[in-house]
Amino acid sequence: MQAPSKRDIAGPGGKRRKALDAPPQEFDYLLVMDFEWSKSLSGFGAGVQIPLEIIEFPAVLYRQRPRNPKLELVAEFQRYCRPVKTPLLSPFSMELTGIKQEQVSAAETLPVVLQEFEVWLGEQGLLQ
């Protein structure tokens, strides 16, 4: 990673921007994703290789209108994913994420959820 250049710091028209100024408008939509994955307390730094698998696949779509800094919530997508390599969640994972074993056991696997997400993106008009 490198330090920002003078061009990175400059705003529209070369005017120096303040740290809290909104960045120049480049996108109409913002997609925010925050995955949860299986975790094991014993797997951290213990030399044990425990596969990490996505167990929650959420996305929130926001729209920003020109000249309006407030983001508008457009749509939400949320699915639990059934882990395949380690189907049982650790107590640590359940406590940390708040996700219950029953939720992931009843869920589809990640490849199916990815297909559902692609359909959802299409419904939002984000695929061409």
LUMVEX-257236 format. One record per atom (N, C-alpha, C): residue number from 1; residue in one letter; atom name; x, y, z. Coordinates in Angstrom, 1 decimal, padded with zeros to 4 digits. Each point is the difference from the previous one (the first is absolute). Last residue first. Layout:
BEGIN
{n:NUM, res:A, atom:CA, u:X, v:Y, w:Z}
...
END
This chain:
BEGIN
{n:128, res:Q, atom:N, u:-026.1, v:-006.9, w:-016.8}
{n:128, res:Q, atom:CA, u:-000.4, v:000.3, w:-001.4}
{n:128, res:Q, atom:C, u:000.1, v:-001.2, w:-000.8}
{n:127, res:L, atom:N, u:-000.8, v:001.6, w:005.5}
{n:127, res:L, atom:CA, u:000.6, v:-000.9, w:-001.0}
{n:127, res:L, atom:C, u:-000.4, v:000.3, w:-001.4}
{n:126, res:L, atom:N, u:-001.8, v:002.1, w:004.0}
{n:126, res:L, atom:CA, u:001.4, v:000.2, w:000.0}
{n:126, res:L, atom:C, u:000.8, v:-000.9, w:-000.9}
{n:125, res:G, atom:N, u:-004.9, v:000.6, w:001.3}
{n:125, res:G, atom:CA, u:000.4, v:000.7, w:-001.2}
{n:125, res:G, atom:C, u:001.5, v:000.2, w:000.0}
{n:124, res:Q, atom:N, u:-002.8, v:-002.4, w:003.2}
{n:124, res:Q, atom:CA, u:000.3, v:001.4, w:000.4}
{n:124, res:Q, atom:C, u:000.5, v:000.8, w:-001.2}
{n:123, res:E, atom:N, u:-000.9, v:-004.7, w:-000.4}
{n:123, res:E, atom:CA, u:-001.3, v:000.7, w:000.4}
{n:123, res:E, atom:C, u:000.2, v:001.4, w:000.3}
{n:122, res:G, atom:N, u:003.8, v:-002.6, w:-000.8}
{n:122, res:G, atom:CA, u:-000.7, v:000.2, w:-001.2}
{n:122, res:G, atom:C, u:-001.3, v:000.7, w:000.3}
{n:121, res:L, atom:N, u:002.5, v:-001.4, w:003.7}
{n:121, res:L, atom:CA, u:000.7, v:001.1, w:-000.7}
{n:121, res:L, atom:C, u:-000.7, v:000.4, w:-001.3}
{n:120, res:W, atom:N, u:-001.6, v:-003.8, w:002.2}
{n:120, res:W, atom:CA, u:-000.3, v:001.2, w:000.8}
{n:120, res:W, atom:C, u:000.6, v:001.2, w:-000.7}
{n:119, res:V, atom:N, u:001.2, v:-004.2, w:-001.6}
{n:119, res:V, atom:CA, u:-001.3, v:000.3, w:-000.4}
{n:119, res:V, atom:C, u:-000.5, v:001.3, w:000.6}
{n:118, res:E, atom:N, u:004.2, v:-001.6, w:001.3}
{n:118, res:E, atom:CA, u:000.0, v:000.5, w:-001.3}
{n:118, res:E, atom:C, u:-001.4, v:000.3, w:-000.6}
{n:117, res:F, atom:N, u:000.4, v:-002.0, w:004.3}
{n:117, res:F, atom:CA, u:000.5, v:001.4, w:000.0}
{n:117, res:F, atom:C, u:000.1, v:000.6, w:-001.4}
{n:116, res:E, atom:N, u:-001.2, v:-004.5, w:000.5}
{n:116, res:E, atom:CA, u:-001.1, v:000.8, w:000.4}
{n:116, res:E, atom:C, u:000.4, v:001.5, w:000.1}
{n:115, res:Q, atom:N, u:003.4, v:-003.1, w:-001.0}
{n:115, res:Q, atom:CA, u:-001.0, v:000.0, w:-001.1}
{n:115, res:Q, atom:C, u:-001.2, v:000.9, w:000.3}
{n:114, res:L, atom:N, u:003.2, v:-000.8, w:003.4}
{n:114, res:L, atom:CA, u:000.5, v:000.8, w:-001.0}
{n:114, res:L, atom:C, u:-000.9, v:000.2, w:-001.2}
{n:113, res:V, atom:N, u:-001.2, v:-003.1, w:003.3}
{n:113, res:V, atom:CA, u:-000.2, v:001.4, w:000.5}
{n:113, res:V, atom:C, u:000.6, v:001.0, w:-001.0}
{n:112, res:V, atom:N, u:000.8, v:-004.6, w:-000.8}
{n:112, res:V, atom:CA, u:-001.4, v:000.3, w:-000.2}
{n:112, res:V, atom:C, u:-000.3, v:001.5, w:000.4}
{n:111, res:P, atom:N, u:004.4, v:-001.6, w:000.9}
{n:111, res:P, atom:CA, u:-000.3, v:000.1, w:-001.4}
{n:111, res:P, atom:C, u:-001.4, v:000.3, w:-000.4}
{n:110, res:L, atom:N, u:001.1, v:-000.7, w:004.7}
{n:110, res:L, atom:CA, u:000.5, v:001.2, w:-000.6}
{n:110, res:L, atom:C, u:-000.2, v:000.1, w:-001.5}
{n:109, res:T, atom:N, u:-003.3, v:-003.2, w:002.7}
{n:109, res:T, atom:CA, u:001.4, v:000.2, w:000.0}
{n:109, res:T, atom:C, u:000.4, v:001.3, w:-000.8}
{n:108, res:E, atom:N, u:-004.7, v:-000.4, w:002.7}
{n:108, res:E, atom:CA, u:000.6, v:-000.5, w:-001.2}
{n:108, res:E, atom:C, u:001.5, v:000.1, w:000.1}
{n:107, res:A, atom:N, u:-003.0, v:-000.5, w:004.6}
{n:107, res:A, atom:CA, u:000.3, v:000.9, w:-001.1}
{n:107, res:A, atom:C, u:000.5, v:-000.7, w:-001.2}
{n:106, res:A, atom:N, u:-001.2, v:-001.6, w:004.5}
{n:106, res:A, atom:CA, u:-001.1, v:000.1, w:-000.9}
{n:106, res:A, atom:C, u:000.3, v:000.8, w:-001.2}
{n:105, res:S, atom:N, u:003.3, v:-000.5, w:003.4}
{n:105, res:S, atom:CA, u:-000.4, v:-001.4, w:-000.4}
{n:105, res:S, atom:C, u:-001.1, v:000.0, w:-001.0}
{n:104, res:V, atom:N, u:001.4, v:004.1, w:002.0}
{n:104, res:V, atom:CA, u:000.9, v:-000.4, w:-001.0}
{n:104, res:V, atom:C, u:-000.4, v:-001.4, w:-000.5}
{n:103, res:Q, atom:N, u:-002.5, v:001.7, w:003.5}
{n:103, res:Q, atom:CA, u:-000.1, v:000.9, w:-001.1}
{n:103, res:Q, atom:C, u:000.8, v:-000.4, w:-001.1}
{n:102, res:E, atom:N, u:000.2, v:-002.3, w:004.1}
{n:102, res:E, atom:CA, u:-001.3, v:-000.3, w:-000.7}
{n:102, res:E, atom:C, u:-000.1, v:000.8, w:-001.3}
{n:101, res:Q, atom:N, u:003.5, v:000.8, w:003.2}
{n:101, res:Q, atom:CA, u:000.3, v:-001.2, w:-000.8}
{n:101, res:Q, atom:C, u:-001.2, v:-000.3, w:-000.9}
{n:100, res:K, atom:N, u:000.6, v:005.1, w:001.5}
{n:100, res:K, atom:CA, u:-000.3, v:-001.3, w:000.6}
{n:100, res:K, atom:C, u:000.3, v:-001.1, w:-000.9}
{n:99, res:I, atom:N, u:001.9, v:005.3, w:000.7}
{n:99, res:I, atom:CA, u:-000.6, v:-000.9, w:-000.9}
{n:99, res:I, atom:C, u:-000.1, v:-001.4, w:000.6}
{n:98, res:G, atom:N, u:002.2, v:004.0, w:001.8}
{n:98, res:G, atom:CA, u:-001.4, v:-000.1, w:000.4}
{n:98, res:G, atom:C, u:-000.8, v:-000.9, w:-001.0}
{n:97, res:T, atom:N, u:005.0, v:001.1, w:000.4}
{n:97, res:T, atom:CA, u:-000.9, v:000.5, w:-001.1}
{n:97, res:T, atom:C, u:-001.4, v:000.1, w:000.3}
{n:96, res:L, atom:N, u:003.3, v:-001.5, w:003.3}
{n:96, res:L, atom:CA, u:000.6, v:001.2, w:-000.7}
{n:96, res:L, atom:C, u:-001.0, v:000.6, w:-001.0}
{n:95, res:E, atom:N, u:-001.0, v:-004.2, w:002.2}
{n:95, res:E, atom:CA, u:-000.1, v:001.1, w:000.9}
{n:95, res:E, atom:C, u:000.5, v:001.3, w:-000.6}
{n:94, res:M, atom:N, u:000.2, v:-003.9, w:-002.6}
{n:94, res:M, atom:CA, u:-001.4, v:000.3, w:000.3}
{n:94, res:M, atom:C, u:-000.1, v:001.2, w:001.0}
{n:93, res:S, atom:N, u:004.3, v:-001.7, w:-000.9}
{n:93, res:S, atom:CA, u:-000.5, v:000.6, w:-001.2}
{n:93, res:S, atom:C, u:-001.5, v:000.4, w:000.2}
{n:92, res:F, atom:N, u:002.2, v:-002.4, w:003.4}
{n:92, res:F, atom:CA, u:000.6, v:001.3, w:-000.1}
{n:92, res:F, atom:C, u:-000.6, v:000.8, w:-001.2}
{n:91, res:P, atom:N, u:-001.2, v:-004.6, w:000.7}
{n:91, res:P, atom:CA, u:-000.7, v:000.9, w:000.9}
{n:91, res:P, atom:C, u:000.6, v:001.5, w:000.0}
{n:90, res:S, atom:N, u:000.3, v:-002.9, w:-004.5}
{n:90, res:S, atom:CA, u:000.6, v:000.0, w:001.4}
{n:90, res:S, atom:C, u:-000.8, v:000.9, w:000.9}
{n:89, res:L, atom:N, u:-002.1, v:-002.6, w:-004.4}
{n:89, res:L, atom:CA, u:000.6, v:001.3, w:000.5}
{n:89, res:L, atom:C, u:000.6, v:-000.2, w:001.3}
{n:88, res:L, atom:N, u:-000.7, v:-003.7, w:-004.0}
{n:88, res:L, atom:CA, u:-000.4, v:000.4, w:001.4}
{n:88, res:L, atom:C, u:000.7, v:001.2, w:000.4}
{n:87, res:P, atom:N, u:000.8, v:-002.0, w:-004.3}
{n:87, res:P, atom:CA, u:-001.4, v:000.4, w:000.1}
{n:87, res:P, atom:C, u:-000.5, v:000.4, w:001.4}
{n:86, res:T, atom:N, u:004.5, v:-000.1, w:-003.1}
{n:86, res:T, atom:CA, u:-000.2, v:-000.1, w:001.4}
{n:86, res:T, atom:C, u:-001.4, v:000.4, w:000.3}
{n:85, res:K, atom:N, u:001.1, v:-000.4, w:-004.4}
{n:85, res:K, atom:CA, u:001.2, v:-000.7, w:000.5}
{n:85, res:K, atom:C, u:-000.1, v:-000.1, w:001.5}
{n:84, res:V, atom:N, u:-003.6, v:002.2, w:-002.3}
{n:84, res:V, atom:CA, u:000.2, v:-001.4, w:-000.5}
{n:84, res:V, atom:C, u:001.1, v:-000.7, w:000.7}
{n:83, res:P, atom:N, u:-003.7, v:004.3, w:001.3}
{n:83, res:P, atom:CA, u:001.4, v:-000.4, w:-000.2}
{n:83, res:P, atom:C, u:000.1, v:-001.5, w:-000.4}
{n:82, res:R, atom:N, u:-004.1, v:003.5, w:-000.9}
{n:82, res:R, atom:CA, u:000.3, v:-001.2, w:000.7}
{n:82, res:R, atom:C, u:001.5, v:-000.4, w:-000.2}
{n:81, res:C, atom:N, u:-002.5, v:005.0, w:000.1}
{n:81, res:C, atom:CA, u:000.6, v:-001.0, w:-000.9}
{n:81, res:C, atom:C, u:000.4, v:-001.2, w:000.9}
{n:80, res:Y, atom:N, u:-003.7, v:004.5, w:000.0}
{n:80, res:Y, atom:CA, u:000.9, v:-000.8, w:000.7}
{n:80, res:Y, atom:C, u:000.6, v:-001.1, w:-001.0}
{n:79, res:R, atom:N, u:-002.0, v:005.0, w:-001.4}
{n:79, res:R, atom:CA, u:-000.1, v:-001.4, w:000.0}
{n:79, res:R, atom:C, u:001.0, v:-000.6, w:001.0}
{n:78, res:Q, atom:N, u:-002.2, v:005.0, w:-002.1}
{n:78, res:Q, atom:CA, u:000.6, v:-000.7, w:001.2}
{n:78, res:Q, atom:C, u:-000.3, v:-001.5, w:-000.1}
{n:77, res:F, atom:N, u:-000.6, v:005.3, w:-002.5}
{n:77, res:F, atom:CA, u:000.1, v:-001.4, w:-000.3}
{n:77, res:F, atom:C, u:000.7, v:-000.6, w:001.2}
{n:76, res:E, atom:N, u:-002.7, v:005.0, w:-001.4}
{n:76, res:E, atom:CA, u:000.9, v:-000.8, w:000.8}
{n:76, res:E, atom:C, u:-000.1, v:-001.5, w:-000.4}
{n:75, res:A, atom:N, u:-001.0, v:005.5, w:-002.1}
{n:75, res:A, atom:CA, u:-000.4, v:-001.4, w:000.2}
{n:75, res:A, atom:C, u:001.0, v:-000.7, w:000.9}
{n:74, res:V, atom:N, u:-000.3, v:004.9, w:-000.6}
{n:74, res:V, atom:CA, u:-000.7, v:-000.5, w:-001.2}
{n:74, res:V, atom:C, u:-000.5, v:-001.4, w:000.3}
{n:73, res:L, atom:N, u:001.6, v:004.7, w:002.9}
{n:73, res:L, atom:CA, u:000.0, v:-001.5, w:000.0}
{n:73, res:L, atom:C, u:-000.9, v:-000.5, w:-001.1}
{n:72, res:E, atom:N, u:002.8, v:004.7, w:000.2}
{n:72, res:E, atom:CA, u:-001.4, v:-000.5, w:000.0}
{n:72, res:E, atom:C, u:000.1, v:-001.6, w:000.0}
{n:71, res:L, atom:N, u:003.4, v:004.4, w:001.6}
{n:71, res:L, atom:CA, u:-000.1, v:-001.2, w:-000.7}
{n:71, res:L, atom:C, u:-001.5, v:-000.6, w:000.2}
{n:70, res:K, atom:N, u:002.1, v:005.3, w:000.1}
{n:70, res:K, atom:CA, u:-000.7, v:-001.1, w:000.8}
{n:70, res:K, atom:C, u:-000.2, v:-001.2, w:-000.9}
{n:69, res:P, atom:N, u:001.8, v:004.3, w:-001.5}
{n:69, res:P, atom:CA, u:001.0, v:-000.9, w:000.6}
{n:69, res:P, atom:C, u:-000.6, v:-001.2, w:000.8}
{n:68, res:N, atom:N, u:-001.4, v:003.1, w:-004.4}
{n:68, res:N, atom:CA, u:-000.6, v:-000.4, w:001.3}
{n:68, res:N, atom:C, u:000.9, v:-001.0, w:000.7}
{n:67, res:R, atom:N, u:000.7, v:001.9, w:-004.5}
{n:67, res:R, atom:CA, u:-000.2, v:001.2, w:000.9}
{n:67, res:R, atom:C, u:-000.8, v:-000.4, w:001.3}
{n:66, res:P, atom:N, u:-000.4, v:-003.8, w:-003.5}
{n:66, res:P, atom:CA, u:000.9, v:001.2, w:-000.2}
{n:66, res:P, atom:C, u:-000.5, v:001.1, w:001.0}
{n:65, res:R, atom:N, u:-001.0, v:-005.0, w:001.5}
{n:65, res:R, atom:CA, u:-000.5, v:001.0, w:-001.0}
{n:65, res:R, atom:C, u:001.0, v:001.2, w:-000.1}
{n:64, res:Q, atom:N, u:000.5, v:-005.3, w:001.7}
{n:64, res:Q, atom:CA, u:000.3, v:001.4, w:000.3}
{n:64, res:Q, atom:C, u:-000.4, v:000.8, w:-001.2}
{n:63, res:R, atom:N, u:-001.1, v:-005.2, w:002.2}
{n:63, res:R, atom:CA, u:000.1, v:000.9, w:-001.1}
{n:63, res:R, atom:C, u:000.3, v:001.4, w:000.5}
{n:62, res:Y, atom:N, u:000.6, v:-005.5, w:001.8}
{n:62, res:Y, atom:CA, u:-000.3, v:001.4, w:000.3}
{n:62, res:Y, atom:C, u:000.1, v:000.7, w:-001.3}
{n:61, res:L, atom:N, u:-000.3, v:-005.4, w:002.0}
{n:61, res:L, atom:CA, u:000.2, v:000.9, w:-001.1}
{n:61, res:L, atom:C, u:-000.5, v:001.3, w:000.3}
{n:60, res:V, atom:N, u:001.9, v:-004.6, w:002.7}
{n:60, res:V, atom:CA, u:-000.9, v:001.1, w:000.0}
{n:60, res:V, atom:C, u:000.3, v:000.9, w:-001.1}
{n:59, res:A, atom:N, u:001.0, v:-005.5, w:001.7}
{n:59, res:A, atom:CA, u:000.3, v:001.2, w:-000.8}
{n:59, res:A, atom:C, u:-001.1, v:001.0, w:000.1}
{n:58, res:P, atom:N, u:002.2, v:-005.1, w:002.3}
{n:58, res:P, atom:CA, u:-000.9, v:001.1, w:000.0}
{n:58, res:P, atom:C, u:000.5, v:001.1, w:-001.0}
{n:57, res:F, atom:N, u:000.7, v:-005.3, w:001.7}
{n:57, res:F, atom:CA, u:000.4, v:000.8, w:-001.2}
{n:57, res:F, atom:C, u:-001.1, v:001.1, w:000.0}
{n:56, res:E, atom:N, u:002.2, v:-004.0, w:003.6}
{n:56, res:E, atom:CA, u:-001.0, v:001.0, w:-000.2}
{n:56, res:E, atom:C, u:000.5, v:000.9, w:-001.2}
{n:55, res:I, atom:N, u:002.6, v:-003.6, w:001.2}
{n:55, res:I, atom:CA, u:-001.3, v:-000.6, w:000.6}
{n:55, res:I, atom:C, u:-001.1, v:001.1, w:-000.1}
{n:54, res:I, atom:N, u:005.2, v:-001.5, w:-002.3}
{n:54, res:I, atom:CA, u:-001.0, v:001.0, w:000.2}
{n:54, res:I, atom:C, u:-001.3, v:-000.6, w:000.5}
{n:53, res:E, atom:N, u:004.8, v:-002.1, w:001.1}
{n:53, res:E, atom:CA, u:-001.0, v:000.0, w:-001.0}
{n:53, res:E, atom:C, u:-001.0, v:001.1, w:000.3}
{n:52, res:L, atom:N, u:005.3, v:-002.1, w:001.2}
{n:52, res:L, atom:CA, u:-001.0, v:001.0, w:000.3}
{n:52, res:L, atom:C, u:-001.0, v:000.0, w:-001.2}
{n:51, res:P, atom:N, u:003.4, v:-004.1, w:002.1}
{n:51, res:P, atom:CA, u:-000.5, v:000.8, w:-001.1}
{n:51, res:P, atom:C, u:-001.1, v:001.0, w:000.4}
{n:50, res:I, atom:N, u:004.2, v:-001.7, w:002.9}
{n:50, res:I, atom:CA, u:-001.4, v:-000.2, w:-000.1}
{n:50, res:I, atom:C, u:-000.6, v:000.8, w:-001.1}
{n:49, res:Q, atom:N, u:005.0, v:-001.7, w:002.0}
{n:49, res:Q, atom:CA, u:-000.7, v:000.5, w:-001.2}
{n:49, res:Q, atom:C, u:-001.4, v:-000.3, w:000.0}
{n:48, res:V, atom:N, u:003.9, v:000.6, w:004.0}
{n:48, res:V, atom:CA, u:-001.1, v:-000.9, w:-000.5}
{n:48, res:V, atom:C, u:-000.6, v:000.7, w:-001.2}
{n:47, res:G, atom:N, u:003.4, v:001.8, w:002.9}
{n:47, res:G, atom:CA, u:000.6, v:-000.9, w:-001.0}
{n:47, res:G, atom:C, u:-001.1, v:-000.9, w:-000.6}
{n:46, res:A, atom:N, u:-000.6, v:003.6, w:003.2}
{n:46, res:A, atom:CA, u:000.2, v:-001.2, w:000.7}
{n:46, res:A, atom:C, u:000.7, v:-001.0, w:-001.0}
{n:45, res:G, atom:N, u:-001.9, v:004.6, w:-000.7}
{n:45, res:G, atom:CA, u:001.4, v:000.0, w:000.5}
{n:45, res:G, atom:C, u:000.4, v:-001.4, w:000.6}
{n:44, res:F, atom:N, u:-005.0, v:000.5, w:-000.8}
{n:44, res:F, atom:CA, u:000.8, v:001.2, w:-000.1}
{n:44, res:F, atom:C, u:001.4, v:-000.2, w:000.6}
{n:43, res:G, atom:N, u:-003.7, v:-003.3, w:000.1}
{n:43, res:G, atom:CA, u:000.7, v:000.1, w:-001.3}
{n:43, res:G, atom:C, u:000.9, v:001.2, w:-000.2}
{n:42, res:S, atom:N, u:-003.0, v:-001.0, w:003.8}
{n:42, res:S, atom:CA, u:001.2, v:-000.8, w:000.0}
{n:42, res:S, atom:C, u:000.8, v:000.1, w:-001.3}
{n:41, res:L, atom:N, u:-004.2, v:002.2, w:000.5}
{n:41, res:L, atom:CA, u:001.0, v:000.6, w:000.9}
{n:41, res:L, atom:C, u:001.3, v:-000.8, w:000.0}
{n:40, res:S, atom:N, u:-003.4, v:000.3, w:-004.1}
{n:40, res:S, atom:CA, u:000.3, v:-000.9, w:001.0}
{n:40, res:S, atom:C, u:001.1, v:000.7, w:000.9}
{n:39, res:K, atom:N, u:-004.1, v:001.1, w:-004.2}
{n:39, res:K, atom:CA, u:001.2, v:000.3, w:000.8}
{n:39, res:K, atom:C, u:000.3, v:-001.0, w:001.1}
{n:38, res:S, atom:N, u:-003.0, v:001.3, w:-005.0}
{n:38, res:S, atom:CA, u:000.2, v:-000.9, w:001.2}
{n:38, res:S, atom:C, u:001.3, v:000.4, w:000.6}
{n:37, res:W, atom:N, u:-002.4, v:004.0, w:-002.4}
{n:37, res:W, atom:CA, u:000.5, v:-001.3, w:-000.4}
{n:37, res:W, atom:C, u:000.3, v:-000.8, w:001.2}
{n:36, res:E, atom:N, u:-002.6, v:004.7, w:-002.3}
{n:36, res:E, atom:CA, u:000.3, v:-000.7, w:001.2}
{n:36, res:E, atom:C, u:000.5, v:-001.4, w:-000.4}
{n:35, res:F, atom:N, u:-000.4, v:005.0, w:-002.8}
{n:35, res:F, atom:CA, u:-000.1, v:-001.4, w:000.2}
{n:35, res:F, atom:C, u:000.3, v:-000.4, w:001.4}
{n:34, res:D, atom:N, u:-001.6, v:004.4, w:-002.7}
{n:34, res:D, atom:CA, u:000.7, v:-000.3, w:001.3}
{n:34, res:D, atom:C, u:-000.2, v:-001.4, w:000.3}
{n:33, res:M, atom:N, u:-000.8, v:004.2, w:-004.1}
{n:33, res:M, atom:CA, u:-000.1, v:-001.4, w:000.4}
{n:33, res:M, atom:C, u:000.9, v:-000.2, w:001.2}
{n:32, res:V, atom:N, u:-002.5, v:004.1, w:-003.4}
{n:32, res:V, atom:CA, u:000.8, v:-000.3, w:001.3}
{n:32, res:V, atom:C, u:-000.2, v:-001.5, w:000.3}
{n:31, res:L, atom:N, u:-000.5, v:003.6, w:-004.4}
{n:31, res:L, atom:CA, u:-000.4, v:-001.3, w:000.5}
{n:31, res:L, atom:C, u:000.9, v:-000.4, w:001.2}
{n:30, res:L, atom:N, u:-001.8, v:004.6, w:-003.0}
{n:30, res:L, atom:CA, u:001.1, v:-000.5, w:000.9}
{n:30, res:L, atom:C, u:-000.6, v:-001.3, w:000.6}
{n:29, res:Y, atom:N, u:-001.1, v:003.7, w:-004.5}
{n:29, res:Y, atom:CA, u:-000.3, v:-001.0, w:001.0}
{n:29, res:Y, atom:C, u:001.2, v:-000.4, w:000.8}
{n:28, res:D, atom:N, u:000.3, v:003.3, w:-003.3}
{n:28, res:D, atom:CA, u:-001.4, v:000.2, w:000.4}
{n:28, res:D, atom:C, u:-000.4, v:-000.9, w:001.1}
{n:27, res:F, atom:N, u:005.1, v:002.0, w:-001.2}
{n:27, res:F, atom:CA, u:-000.9, v:-001.1, w:-000.2}
{n:27, res:F, atom:C, u:-001.4, v:000.4, w:000.5}
{n:26, res:E, atom:N, u:003.6, v:003.1, w:000.1}
{n:26, res:E, atom:CA, u:000.4, v:-000.8, w:-001.1}
{n:26, res:E, atom:C, u:-001.0, v:-001.1, w:-000.3}
{n:25, res:Q, atom:N, u:001.0, v:004.9, w:002.9}
{n:25, res:Q, atom:CA, u:-001.0, v:-001.0, w:-000.4}
{n:25, res:Q, atom:C, u:000.4, v:-000.7, w:-001.2}
{n:24, res:P, atom:N, u:003.4, v:002.2, w:003.6}
{n:24, res:P, atom:CA, u:-000.7, v:000.3, w:-001.2}
{n:24, res:P, atom:C, u:-001.0, v:-001.1, w:-000.3}
{n:23, res:P, atom:N, u:001.1, v:000.3, w:005.1}
{n:23, res:P, atom:CA, u:000.8, v:-000.1, w:-001.2}
{n:23, res:P, atom:C, u:-000.8, v:000.3, w:-001.2}
{n:22, res:A, atom:N, u:-000.8, v:002.4, w:004.8}
{n:22, res:A, atom:CA, u:-000.4, v:-001.2, w:-000.8}
{n:22, res:A, atom:C, u:000.8, v:-000.1, w:-001.2}
{n:21, res:D, atom:N, u:002.1, v:002.2, w:004.4}
{n:21, res:D, atom:CA, u:-000.8, v:000.3, w:-001.2}
{n:21, res:D, atom:C, u:-000.5, v:-001.3, w:-000.7}
{n:20, res:L, atom:N, u:003.0, v:000.5, w:003.9}
{n:20, res:L, atom:CA, u:-001.4, v:-000.5, w:000.2}
{n:20, res:L, atom:C, u:-000.9, v:000.4, w:-001.2}
{n:19, res:A, atom:N, u:004.7, v:001.3, w:000.3}
{n:19, res:A, atom:CA, u:000.0, v:-001.5, w:000.3}
{n:19, res:A, atom:C, u:-001.5, v:-000.5, w:000.0}
{n:18, res:K, atom:N, u:001.2, v:004.2, w:-003.1}
{n:18, res:K, atom:CA, u:000.1, v:-000.3, w:001.4}
{n:18, res:K, atom:C, u:-000.3, v:-001.4, w:000.3}
{n:17, res:R, atom:N, u:002.0, v:002.1, w:-004.7}
{n:17, res:R, atom:CA, u:-001.1, v:-000.5, w:000.7}
{n:17, res:R, atom:C, u:000.3, v:-000.1, w:001.5}
{n:16, res:R, atom:N, u:001.9, v:003.1, w:-004.4}
{n:16, res:R, atom:CA, u:000.4, v:-000.9, w:001.1}
{n:16, res:R, atom:C, u:-001.3, v:-000.3, w:000.8}
{n:15, res:K, atom:N, u:000.0, v:001.2, w:-005.3}
{n:15, res:K, atom:CA, u:-000.2, v:000.7, w:001.4}
{n:15, res:K, atom:C, u:000.3, v:-001.1, w:001.1}
{n:14, res:G, atom:N, u:-000.1, v:-000.7, w:-004.9}
{n:14, res:G, atom:CA, u:001.3, v:000.2, w:000.6}
{n:14, res:G, atom:C, u:-000.1, v:000.6, w:001.4}
{n:13, res:G, atom:N, u:-003.8, v:-001.2, w:-002.9}
{n:13, res:G, atom:CA, u:000.6, v:001.2, w:-000.4}
{n:13, res:G, atom:C, u:001.4, v:000.3, w:000.6}
{n:12, res:P, atom:N, u:-002.8, v:-003.5, w:002.6}
{n:12, res:P, atom:CA, u:-000.4, v:000.5, w:-001.3}
{n:12, res:P, atom:C, u:000.7, v:001.3, w:-000.3}
{n:11, res:G, atom:N, u:002.7, v:-002.3, w:003.6}
{n:11, res:G, atom:CA, u:-001.4, v:-000.2, w:-000.3}
{n:11, res:G, atom:C, u:-000.3, v:000.5, w:-001.4}
{n:10, res:A, atom:N, u:004.7, v:-002.0, w:002.5}
{n:10, res:A, atom:CA, u:-000.7, v:001.2, w:-000.6}
{n:10, res:A, atom:C, u:-001.4, v:-000.4, w:-000.4}
{n:9, res:I, atom:N, u:003.1, v:-003.2, w:001.7}
{n:9, res:I, atom:CA, u:-000.5, v:000.9, w:001.1}
{n:9, res:I, atom:C, u:-000.8, v:001.1, w:-000.6}
{n:8, res:D, atom:N, u:002.2, v:-003.1, w:-002.8}
{n:8, res:D, atom:CA, u:-001.0, v:-000.7, w:000.8}
{n:8, res:D, atom:C, u:-000.7, v:000.9, w:001.0}
{n:7, res:R, atom:N, u:003.6, v:001.6, w:-002.6}
{n:7, res:R, atom:CA, u:-001.2, v:-000.1, w:-000.8}
{n:7, res:R, atom:C, u:-001.1, v:-000.7, w:000.8}
{n:6, res:K, atom:N, u:004.3, v:000.3, w:001.8}
{n:6, res:K, atom:CA, u:-000.7, v:001.3, w:000.1}
{n:6, res:K, atom:C, u:-001.3, v:000.0, w:-000.8}
{n:5, res:S, atom:N, u:001.3, v:-004.8, w:001.8}
{n:5, res:S, atom:CA, u:000.8, v:001.1, w:-000.7}
{n:5, res:S, atom:C, u:-000.8, v:001.3, w:000.1}
{n:4, res:P, atom:N, u:000.1, v:-004.2, w:003.7}
{n:4, res:P, atom:CA, u:-000.7, v:000.6, w:-001.1}
{n:4, res:P, atom:C, u:000.8, v:001.1, w:-000.7}
{n:3, res:A, atom:N, u:002.4, v:-004.3, w:002.2}
{n:3, res:A, atom:CA, u:-000.6, v:001.2, w:000.4}
{n:3, res:A, atom:C, u:-000.8, v:000.6, w:-001.1}
{n:2, res:Q, atom:N, u:000.7, v:-005.3, w:000.0}
{n:2, res:Q, atom:CA, u:000.8, v:001.2, w:-000.1}
{n:2, res:Q, atom:C, u:-000.8, v:001.2, w:000.4}
{n:1, res:M, atom:N, u:000.4, v:-005.8, w:000.4}
{n:1, res:M, atom:CA, u:-000.9, v:001.2, w:000.0}
{n:1, res:M, atom:C, u:000.9, v:001.2, w:000.0}
END
